Amino acid sequence: MHNFCSIVKQQLIKLLEMSIQREKLMTTKNYEKNKIDSLKGNLPDGTSIR
């Protein structure tokens, strides 16, 4: 049973690391767009500040 738990734990850690990597990719991709949007006065979700 202990072995099974450690395998599951490893799988979860792998999944977590993959999602973190994907998140970093998305963040990098959206960063420039968000920077331009915020210069125009728009928040990342599209709502206007003004």
PyMOL Python script that loads the backbone (N, CA, C, O; Angstrom):
from pymol import cmd

cmd.read_pdbstr("""\
ATOM      1  N   MET A   1       0.832  -1.206   0.000  1.00  0.00           N
ATOM      2  CA  MET A   1       0.000   0.000   0.000  1.00  0.00           C
ATOM      3  C   MET A   1       0.871   1.264   0.000  1.00  0.00           C
ATOM      4  O   MET A   1       0.570   2.242  -0.684  1.00  0.00           O
ATOM      5  N   HIS A   2       1.939   1.220   0.769  1.00  0.00           N
ATOM      6  CA  HIS A   2       2.832   2.388   0.828  1.00  0.00           C
ATOM      7  C   HIS A   2       3.409   2.689  -0.552  1.00  0.00           C
ATOM      8  O   HIS A   2       3.524   3.849  -0.947  1.00  0.00           O
ATOM      9  N   ASN A   3       3.773   1.629  -1.284  1.00  0.00           N
ATOM     10  CA  ASN A   3       4.344   1.788  -2.616  1.00  0.00           C
ATOM     11  C   ASN A   3       3.356   2.478  -3.543  1.00  0.00           C
ATOM     12  O   ASN A   3       3.722   3.377  -4.300  1.00  0.00           O
ATOM     13  N   PHE A   4       2.096   2.049  -3.478  1.00  0.00           N
ATOM     14  CA  PHE A   4       1.048   2.652  -4.302  1.00  0.00           C
ATOM     15  C   PHE A   4       0.926   4.145  -4.023  1.00  0.00           C
ATOM     16  O   PHE A   4       0.800   4.953  -4.944  1.00  0.00           O
ATOM     17  N   CYS A   5       0.966   4.496  -2.750  1.00  0.00           N
ATOM     18  CA  CYS A   5       0.837   5.906  -2.359  1.00  0.00           C
ATOM     19  C   CYS A   5       1.973   6.735  -2.930  1.00  0.00           C
ATOM     20  O   CYS A   5       1.746   7.845  -3.411  1.00  0.00           O
ATOM     21  N   SER A   6       3.190   6.216  -2.886  1.00  0.00           N
ATOM     22  CA  SER A   6       4.325   6.976  -3.385  1.00  0.00           C
ATOM     23  C   SER A   6       4.252   7.128  -4.903  1.00  0.00           C
ATOM     24  O   SER A   6       4.672   8.148  -5.449  1.00  0.00           O
ATOM     25  N   ILE A   7       3.714   6.106  -5.587  1.00  0.00           N
ATOM     26  CA  ILE A   7       3.543   6.204  -7.042  1.00  0.00           C
ATOM     27  C   ILE A   7       2.535   7.306  -7.372  1.00  0.00           C
ATOM     28  O   ILE A   7       2.770   8.129  -8.257  1.00  0.00           O
ATOM     29  N   VAL A   8       1.416   7.312  -6.654  1.00  0.00           N
ATOM     30  CA  VAL A   8       0.394   8.337  -6.868  1.00  0.00           C
ATOM     31  C   VAL A   8       0.974   9.719  -6.609  1.00  0.00           C
ATOM     32  O   VAL A   8       0.722  10.662  -7.359  1.00  0.00           O
ATOM     33  N   LYS A   9       1.755   9.828  -5.538  1.00  0.00           N
ATOM     34  CA  LYS A   9       2.378  11.101  -5.189  1.00  0.00           C
ATOM     35  C   LYS A   9       3.285  11.580  -6.319  1.00  0.00           C
ATOM     36  O   LYS A   9       3.260  12.754  -6.688  1.00  0.00           O
ATOM     37  N   GLN A  10       4.082  10.669  -6.864  1.00  0.00           N
ATOM     38  CA  GLN A  10       4.979  11.028  -7.961  1.00  0.00           C
ATOM     39  C   GLN A  10       4.187  11.518  -9.170  1.00  0.00           C
ATOM     40  O   GLN A  10       4.563  12.495  -9.817  1.00  0.00           O
ATOM     41  N   GLN A  11       3.085  10.827  -9.466  1.00  0.00           N
ATOM     42  CA  GLN A  11       2.250  11.228 -10.601  1.00  0.00           C
ATOM     43  C   GLN A  11       1.676  12.627 -10.389  1.00  0.00           C
ATOM     44  O   GLN A  11       1.656  13.445 -11.309  1.00  0.00           O
ATOM     45  N   LEU A  12       1.213  12.894  -9.177  1.00  0.00           N
ATOM     46  CA  LEU A  12       0.652  14.206  -8.865  1.00  0.00           C
ATOM     47  C   LEU A  12       1.710  15.293  -9.009  1.00  0.00           C
ATOM     48  O   LEU A  12       1.441  16.363  -9.555  1.00  0.00           O
ATOM     49  N   ILE A  13       2.906  15.013  -8.521  1.00  0.00           N
ATOM     50  CA  ILE A  13       3.993  15.997  -8.628  1.00  0.00           C
ATOM     51  C   ILE A  13       4.308  16.248 -10.101  1.00  0.00           C
ATOM     52  O   ILE A  13       4.531  17.389 -10.508  1.00  0.00           O
ATOM     53  N   LYS A  14       4.326  15.183 -10.896  1.00  0.00           N
ATOM     54  CA  LYS A  14       4.587  15.331 -12.336  1.00  0.00           C
ATOM     55  C   LYS A  14       3.543  16.218 -12.994  1.00  0.00           C
ATOM     56  O   LYS A  14       3.869  17.119 -13.766  1.00  0.00           O
ATOM     57  N   LEU A  15       2.271  15.945 -12.672  1.00  0.00           N
ATOM     58  CA  LEU A  15       1.177  16.744 -13.221  1.00  0.00           C
ATOM     59  C   LEU A  15       1.311  18.207 -12.818  1.00  0.00           C
ATOM     60  O   LEU A  15       1.129  19.111 -13.633  1.00  0.00           O
ATOM     61  N   LEU A  16       1.632  18.422 -11.548  1.00  0.00           N
ATOM     62  CA  LEU A  16       1.796  19.781 -11.037  1.00  0.00           C
ATOM     63  C   LEU A  16       2.898  20.499 -11.790  1.00  0.00           C
ATOM     64  O   LEU A  16       2.723  21.643 -12.209  1.00  0.00           O
ATOM     65  N   GLU A  17       4.031  19.839 -11.966  1.00  0.00           N
ATOM     66  CA  GLU A  17       5.152  20.458 -12.664  1.00  0.00           C
ATOM     67  C   GLU A  17       4.786  20.787 -14.102  1.00  0.00           C
ATOM     68  O   GLU A  17       5.163  21.838 -14.621  1.00  0.00           O
ATOM     69  N   MET A  18       4.047  19.882 -14.747  1.00  0.00           N
ATOM     70  CA  MET A  18       3.617  20.134 -16.128  1.00  0.00           C
ATOM     71  C   MET A  18       2.706  21.344 -16.202  1.00  0.00           C
ATOM     72  O   MET A  18       2.853  22.182 -17.092  1.00  0.00           O
ATOM     73  N   SER A  19       1.762  21.439 -15.270  1.00  0.00           N
ATOM     74  CA  SER A  19       0.833  22.574 -15.304  1.00  0.00           C
ATOM     75  C   SER A  19       1.558  23.875 -14.986  1.00  0.00           C
ATOM     76  O   SER A  19       1.202  24.930 -15.512  1.00  0.00           O
ATOM     77  N   ILE A  20       2.574  23.808 -14.125  1.00  0.00           N
ATOM     78  CA  ILE A  20       3.362  25.014 -13.838  1.00  0.00           C
ATOM     79  C   ILE A  20       4.119  25.443 -15.094  1.00  0.00           C
ATOM     80  O   ILE A  20       4.169  26.632 -15.411  1.00  0.00           O
ATOM     81  N   GLN A  21       4.709  24.479 -15.814  1.00  0.00           N
ATOM     82  CA  GLN A  21       5.410  24.800 -17.055  1.00  0.00           C
ATOM     83  C   GLN A  21       4.459  25.453 -18.053  1.00  0.00           C
ATOM     84  O   GLN A  21       4.802  26.453 -18.684  1.00  0.00           O
ATOM     85  N   ARG A  22       3.254  24.878 -18.195  1.00  0.00           N
ATOM     86  CA  ARG A  22       2.275  25.408 -19.134  1.00  0.00           C
ATOM     87  C   ARG A  22       1.874  26.819 -18.722  1.00  0.00           C
ATOM     88  O   ARG A  22       1.733  27.712 -19.558  1.00  0.00           O
ATOM     89  N   GLU A  23       1.695  27.001 -17.419  1.00  0.00           N
ATOM     90  CA  GLU A  23       1.326  28.318 -16.895  1.00  0.00           C
ATOM     91  C   GLU A  23       2.392  29.349 -17.239  1.00  0.00           C
ATOM     92  O   GLU A  23       2.076  30.476 -17.621  1.00  0.00           O
ATOM     93  N   LYS A  24       3.658  28.958 -17.101  1.00  0.00           N
ATOM     94  CA  LYS A  24       4.758  29.872 -17.422  1.00  0.00           C
ATOM     95  C   LYS A  24       4.723  30.248 -18.893  1.00  0.00           C
ATOM     96  O   LYS A  24       4.923  31.411 -19.244  1.00  0.00           O
ATOM     97  N   LEU A  25       4.468  29.260 -19.764  1.00  0.00           N
ATOM     98  CA  LEU A  25       4.382  29.534 -21.198  1.00  0.00           C
ATOM     99  C   LEU A  25       3.272  30.523 -21.495  1.00  0.00           C
ATOM    100  O   LEU A  25       3.466  31.493 -22.228  1.00  0.00           O
ATOM    101  N   MET A  26       2.103  30.269 -20.917  1.00  0.00           N
ATOM    102  CA  MET A  26       0.960  31.149 -21.148  1.00  0.00           C
ATOM    103  C   MET A  26       1.247  32.553 -20.626  1.00  0.00           C
ATOM    104  O   MET A  26       0.924  33.548 -21.276  1.00  0.00           O
ATOM    105  N   THR A  27       1.859  32.620 -19.439  1.00  0.00           N
ATOM    106  CA  THR A  27       2.160  33.914 -18.840  1.00  0.00           C
ATOM    107  C   THR A  27       3.108  34.709 -19.730  1.00  0.00           C
ATOM    108  O   THR A  27       2.919  35.906 -19.945  1.00  0.00           O
ATOM    109  N   THR A  28       4.133  34.025 -20.248  1.00  0.00           N
ATOM    110  CA  THR A  28       5.091  34.695 -21.121  1.00  0.00           C
ATOM    111  C   THR A  28       4.407  35.194 -22.382  1.00  0.00           C
ATOM    112  O   THR A  28       4.669  36.304 -22.846  1.00  0.00           O
ATOM    113  N   LYS A  29       3.516  34.353 -22.938  1.00  0.00           N
ATOM    114  CA  LYS A  29       2.826  34.722 -24.172  1.00  0.00           C
ATOM    115  C   LYS A  29       1.903  35.915 -23.956  1.00  0.00           C
ATOM    116  O   LYS A  29       1.834  36.821 -24.787  1.00  0.00           O
ATOM    117  N   ASN A  30       1.194  35.902 -22.828  1.00  0.00           N
ATOM    118  CA  ASN A  30       0.213  36.958 -22.559  1.00  0.00           C
ATOM    119  C   ASN A  30       0.843  38.222 -21.996  1.00  0.00           C
ATOM    120  O   ASN A  30       0.199  39.269 -21.934  1.00  0.00           O
ATOM    121  N   TYR A  31       2.109  38.124 -21.582  1.00  0.00           N
ATOM    122  CA  TYR A  31       2.723  39.260 -20.890  1.00  0.00           C
ATOM    123  C   TYR A  31       2.769  40.498 -21.772  1.00  0.00           C
ATOM    124  O   TYR A  31       2.357  41.579 -21.351  1.00  0.00           O
ATOM    125  N   GLU A  32       3.262  40.347 -22.984  1.00  0.00           N
ATOM    126  CA  GLU A  32       3.370  41.496 -23.895  1.00  0.00           C
ATOM    127  C   GLU A  32       1.999  42.096 -24.174  1.00  0.00           C
ATOM    128  O   GLU A  32       1.821  43.314 -24.147  1.00  0.00           O
ATOM    129  N   LYS A  33       1.029  41.218 -24.443  1.00  0.00           N
ATOM    130  CA  LYS A  33      -0.330  41.688 -24.736  1.00  0.00           C
ATOM    131  C   LYS A  33      -0.903  42.452 -23.544  1.00  0.00           C
ATOM    132  O   LYS A  33      -1.497  43.518 -23.707  1.00  0.00           O
ATOM    133  N   ASN A  34      -0.720  41.896 -22.343  1.00  0.00           N
ATOM    134  CA  ASN A  34      -1.229  42.565 -21.143  1.00  0.00           C
ATOM    135  C   ASN A  34      -0.533  43.889 -20.902  1.00  0.00           C
ATOM    136  O   ASN A  34      -1.152  44.849 -20.444  1.00  0.00           O
ATOM    137  N   LYS A  35       0.765  43.942 -21.214  1.00  0.00           N
ATOM    138  CA  LYS A  35       1.502  45.185 -21.021  1.00  0.00           C
ATOM    139  C   LYS A  35       0.937  46.264 -21.930  1.00  0.00           C
ATOM    140  O   LYS A  35       0.737  47.400 -21.502  1.00  0.00           O
ATOM    141  N   ILE A  36       0.680  45.908 -23.186  1.00  0.00           N
ATOM    142  CA  ILE A  36       0.110  46.862 -24.140  1.00  0.00           C
ATOM    143  C   ILE A  36      -1.288  47.278 -23.698  1.00  0.00           C
ATOM    144  O   ILE A  36      -1.633  48.459 -23.733  1.00  0.00           O
ATOM    145  N   ASP A  37      -2.100  46.286 -23.276  1.00  0.00           N
ATOM    146  CA  ASP A  37      -3.460  46.577 -22.816  1.00  0.00           C
ATOM    147  C   ASP A  37      -3.456  47.514 -21.620  1.00  0.00           C
ATOM    148  O   ASP A  37      -4.268  48.436 -21.546  1.00  0.00           O
ATOM    149  N   SER A  38      -2.533  47.278 -20.675  1.00  0.00           N
ATOM    150  CA  SER A  38      -2.527  48.123 -19.482  1.00  0.00           C
ATOM    151  C   SER A  38      -2.053  49.530 -19.824  1.00  0.00           C
ATOM    152  O   SER A  38      -2.447  50.492 -19.165  1.00  0.00           O
ATOM    153  N   LEU A  39      -1.211  49.661 -20.850  1.00  0.00           N
ATOM    154  CA  LEU A  39      -0.818  50.995 -21.293  1.00  0.00           C
ATOM    155  C   LEU A  39      -2.020  51.739 -21.872  1.00  0.00           C
ATOM    156  O   LEU A  39      -2.133  52.958 -21.738  1.00  0.00           O
ATOM    157  N   LYS A  40      -2.913  50.989 -22.518  1.00  0.00           N
ATOM    158  CA  LYS A  40      -4.124  51.593 -23.088  1.00  0.00           C
ATOM    159  C   LYS A  40      -5.183  51.834 -22.021  1.00  0.00           C
ATOM    160  O   LYS A  40      -6.185  52.503 -22.277  1.00  0.00           O
ATOM    161  N   GLY A  41      -4.966  51.290 -20.823  1.00  0.00           N
ATOM    162  CA  GLY A  41      -5.923  51.475 -19.739  1.00  0.00           C
ATOM    163  C   GLY A  41      -6.904  50.327 -19.617  1.00  0.00           C
ATOM    164  O   GLY A  41      -7.987  50.490 -19.055  1.00  0.00           O
ATOM    165  N   ASN A  42      -6.536  49.164 -20.140  1.00  0.00           N
ATOM    166  CA  ASN A  42      -7.397  47.983 -20.025  1.00  0.00           C
ATOM    167  C   ASN A  42      -6.771  46.970 -19.089  1.00  0.00           C
ATOM    168  O   ASN A  42      -5.558  46.758 -19.110  1.00  0.00           O
ATOM    169  N   LEU A  43      -7.597  46.345 -18.269  1.00  0.00           N
ATOM    170  CA  LEU A  43      -7.117  45.254 -17.441  1.00  0.00           C
ATOM    171  C   LEU A  43      -7.038  43.986 -18.282  1.00  0.00           C
ATOM    172  O   LEU A  43      -7.689  43.899 -19.323  1.00  0.00           O
ATOM    173  N   PRO A  44      -6.242  42.986 -17.843  1.00  0.00           N
ATOM    174  CA  PRO A  44      -6.075  41.759 -18.628  1.00  0.00           C
ATOM    175  C   PRO A  44      -7.379  41.071 -19.020  1.00  0.00           C
ATOM    176  O   PRO A  44      -7.445  40.428 -20.068  1.00  0.00           O
ATOM    177  N   ASP A  45      -8.420  41.198 -18.190  1.00  0.00           N
ATOM    178  CA  ASP A  45      -9.676  40.511 -18.518  1.00  0.00           C
ATOM    179  C   ASP A  45     -10.530  41.311 -19.493  1.00  0.00           C
ATOM    180  O   ASP A  45     -11.635  40.894 -19.838  1.00  0.00           O
ATOM    181  N   GLY A  46     -10.018  42.465 -19.942  1.00  0.00           N
ATOM    182  CA  GLY A  46     -10.713  43.208 -20.986  1.00  0.00           C
ATOM    183  C   GLY A  46     -11.522  44.379 -20.474  1.00  0.00           C
ATOM    184  O   GLY A  46     -12.019  45.172 -21.274  1.00  0.00           O
ATOM    185  N   THR A  47     -11.671  44.516 -19.155  1.00  0.00           N
ATOM    186  CA  THR A  47     -12.439  45.646 -18.628  1.00  0.00           C
ATOM    187  C   THR A  47     -11.576  46.903 -18.628  1.00  0.00           C
ATOM    188  O   THR A  47     -10.362  46.832 -18.438  1.00  0.00           O
ATOM    189  N   SER A  48     -12.191  48.017 -18.836  1.00  0.00           N
ATOM    190  CA  SER A  48     -11.467  49.281 -18.910  1.00  0.00           C
ATOM    191  C   SER A  48     -11.338  49.913 -17.531  1.00  0.00           C
ATOM    192  O   SER A  48     -12.258  49.853 -16.716  1.00  0.00           O
ATOM    193  N   ILE A  49     -10.180  50.520 -17.285  1.00  0.00           N
ATOM    194  CA  ILE A  49      -9.954  51.172 -15.993  1.00  0.00           C
ATOM    195  C   ILE A  49     -10.714  52.489 -15.940  1.00  0.00           C
ATOM    196  O   ILE A  49     -11.317  52.840 -14.926  1.00  0.00           O
ATOM    197  N   ARG A  50     -10.672  53.202 -17.045  1.00  0.00           N
ATOM    198  CA  ARG A  50     -11.314  54.521 -17.076  1.00  0.00           C
ATOM    199  C   ARG A  50     -12.823  54.419 -17.270  1.00  0.00           C
ATOM    200  O   ARG A  50     -13.510  55.440 -17.318  1.00  0.00           O
TER     201      ARG A  50
END
""", "prot")
cmd.dss("prot")
cmd.show_as("cartoon", "prot")
cmd.util.cbc("prot")
cmd.orient("prot")
